[in-house]
Amino acid sequence: MFASSKQLGLLDSIERQNESLSGAWRLRVSARARTMRIQVHPHGGVEIVAPSRARPAEIEAFIAEHRDWIARTQQKFIAGREAEPLLPGQIDLTAVAPASLQIRYYCAPEARVSEEAGWLFVTAPVLDAAHCWPLLQSWLKRRARRDILAAASLIAADIGIQPRRVHIRLQRSRWGSCSSSGTVSLNAALLLRSPDELRYVVVHELCHLQHMNHSPRYWRLVESFVPDYRLHEKTLDTAWQTSPRWLSILY
């Protein structure tokens, strides 16, 4: 559920008040949210999550209270990243059958990505982040549907826990999720992580099919398959801070 017209008007006002902050702002109204929260994404984007009952004045006051924290968090994320090019020249797939793909960009009316013999050919009407990042993200999801789904199938067979279905998404801040219906969702960006990290995320979500919580019994089950899971928890928790810029969602 997204913002009402009144709340969107509020967000426009907030954006004008926060012109010094980098990145885009988005207001998301959630029927499941009990409290307001702010998510600052690694490349500067800000998402305000508010309960459906929240009034515009409450949202405005909440953001004003956390304005300094937002600015500090954004600066922490972007520090040292200015030199990274907006359009990557290479993508390293390290999770499954490691490969490095070189990228060539072409300016043309048709927007598309093709892959051939270790190369990605990206064609867009404008060679900028707004046009090329979504193309790269779509390509990554297609590649992940092949490689990650195959890897997840092998891992499920290995540990003896089978999901009902597996979806590939490109979440902003989660490596995976599991629903009570037996559906596991995995982040396409896992293709850019290590094989051990990919295996851990798959195991983590599959174990939720037996324990839909993070109870001691759940973690004992995870540890039986991945004894060093704590190490992967730590590295994956901070991985978003150094993820490629082109993975960022442009609102």
N, C-alpha and C positions, 0 to 999 in steps of 0.2 A: 504494500500500500504506500503510495507516495503522498506528497503534501497536498493539502487543499489549496484553493486559490488564495485564501487569506494567508495561509502559512507560506505559500510561495512569495507573496508580496512581502512578508516579513523577511524571508531569505534574501530577496533582492536588496532590502534595506541593510541587512547584515553584511552582505557582500560589499556594498558601497562603504560601509564603516570599516571594513577590514581590507582595504585595497593594498595595505602594506604587506599583507600576508600572501605567500605564494600559493599556487595551486587553485583548483576549483572547489566550490562548496556545493554540497547536496543535502537536502533535508528529506529524510525518510520517516514516514509515520508507520509505526508497527503496532498492530493489534496485540502482539505477544509481549511487547516491551512493558515493563512495569515502572521503569524509571528512565529518565533521559540520560543519554551518554553521547560522547563525542569520540569518533574514530579518526585519527590522523594517519593517513596511508603513507607508505614510505617515500613517495615522490611528491608529497605536498598536498594531495587532495584531502578534503575534510568532509566527513559525513556526520551529520547530526541525526541521531536516532531518537525519536520522541514517541511516547504513547499516544494513541489516537485521541485520548481525552485531554492531552496537553493544550493549553491555551497559548496563543502567540506571545503574549506578554511573559509567560513562564519560560518559553523557549528562549526568548530574547535575553531575559535575565540570566538564564543558565549559561548561555554562550558568553555573555559579558563577563560573568564570574570566572570563566576559564580561558579568557582571551590570551592572557600571558602564557598559560600552559600550552595552548595551541601553537603560539609563536615559537616557544622554546623547542617543542617537539618537532615542528617543521624544520627549524634550523639544524637540529641534531640529525635529522634524516638527510638533509641536502648537503651538510658539511663534507667537503672533500669530493663531492660528486659532480661539481660544475664542469670538470674536464671530460666527463663521459659524453660521447656524441649522442645526439638525439636519435640518429639512425645508425644501428649497429652494422658493422662490416662483417661480422661473423657471429654465429650462434653455435655454442658447444652443447651438444646433447651428451650427457654423461651418465644418465641413469640406466639406459638399456642400449646395448650395442654401441658404445661410445663413438661419436662422430662429430666432426667440425664441419659446419656448412658455411661457405663464403657467400656473401650477398651482393648482388648487383641491383641497382635501382634504375628504373626507366620511367620517364614522364610521358604519359599517354592517357587518353580519356578513359580507357577501360581499367578498372581496378581488379588486380588479380595477383596471385602468387603461384609460381610453379617451381618444382624441385627436380633437379636433374644432375646426376653424377657429382654429388658433393657441392652443388650450388643451389642457392635460392634466387629466383628472379622475381623481383617485386616491381609491379607496374601500378602507378597511381597518377591521378590527374595533377596532384601537387605533392612534391616530395618533402613532406613535413610529418611531424608526429601525429597530427590529427587524422591524416589519411593513411599513413603507413603502419602505425602501431596496431590498429584494428586488423589489418591484413596479416601481420605477423602473428597476432594472437589467434586469429582464426586458423592459420596454418598450424600453429602449435597444437591446438585442440584436435585438429584432424590427425596429426602425427601421433598424438597421445592416445587417440582412440584405437590406433593400431598397436603401438608399442606398450603403453601402460596396461591396456586391457589384457594383452597377452601375458605380461608379467604378473598381473594380479591373478589371472587364472591359475598360473603355475604355483604362486604362493598359497592360494586358497587350497589347492590340492595337497600341497606340502603340509599344511597345518591342520587340514581336515575340517575347515569351516567354510562353508559355501554360502555366498550371498545370493539373494534372489536375482539381483541385477546390479550392474556397475555402470555408473554414469561418469563422464568426463566433463569437468567444468573448469572455469578459470576464476576461482574465488579471489577476492581481494586480500583476505587475511587468514584463510583457513586452508590447510593442506588436505583435509578430507573431512567427511562427515558420514554418519550412518543413521538411517531412519528406522523406526520401529517396524516398518513394513518389510525390512530386509534389504533395502537399497543402500548401496555404498556409493558415495560420490568422491572422486579423486581429482586433485588439482592438476591440470595439464602442466603446470610449471614444475612438477616433480621430475619431468624429463631433464631438467637442468640441474638436478641434485645428484647425489651419489647413489649407487645401487643399494647400499645399506640403508640410506635414508628412505628411499622408495619402499624398500621391503618393510621398514618399520612402520611407515604410515599405513600401508595396506594391512599389516598385522593389527595395528592399533584399531582400525575401523572394523575389521572382521571380528575382533574380540568383543566389540560392542554388540554383536549379534547374540552373544551369550550373556553379556552383562551390559545393559543400557545405562551405565553410570560409570563413575570413576572410583568405585569402591576398592578396598584392599583385595577382594577376590578378583576383581577385574585386572588390577595391576599384577597380581601373581600370575594370571593367565598370560598377560603380555610378556612378562619376564621369562616365562617358560619357553617362549619362542624367540625372544630378543633379549638376552641377558643384559646387554648394555643399553637398554632403551633410554635410560636417563641421559646418556650422552647425546643421543639423537634428539630427544626433547629439547635439550639446551641449544643445540646448533640450529635446529629448525625454528626455534622461537625467535632467534635473532636474524635468520636468513633473509627476511623481508627487507632489512635495512641495506643489504648489499645486492638485492635482486636487480636485474637489468631494468633500465628505465622504460624500455618498450613494453614491459609487462604491466605498467601502470594503466589503470582504467581512466579514460578521459570522460568526464561527465558532460 
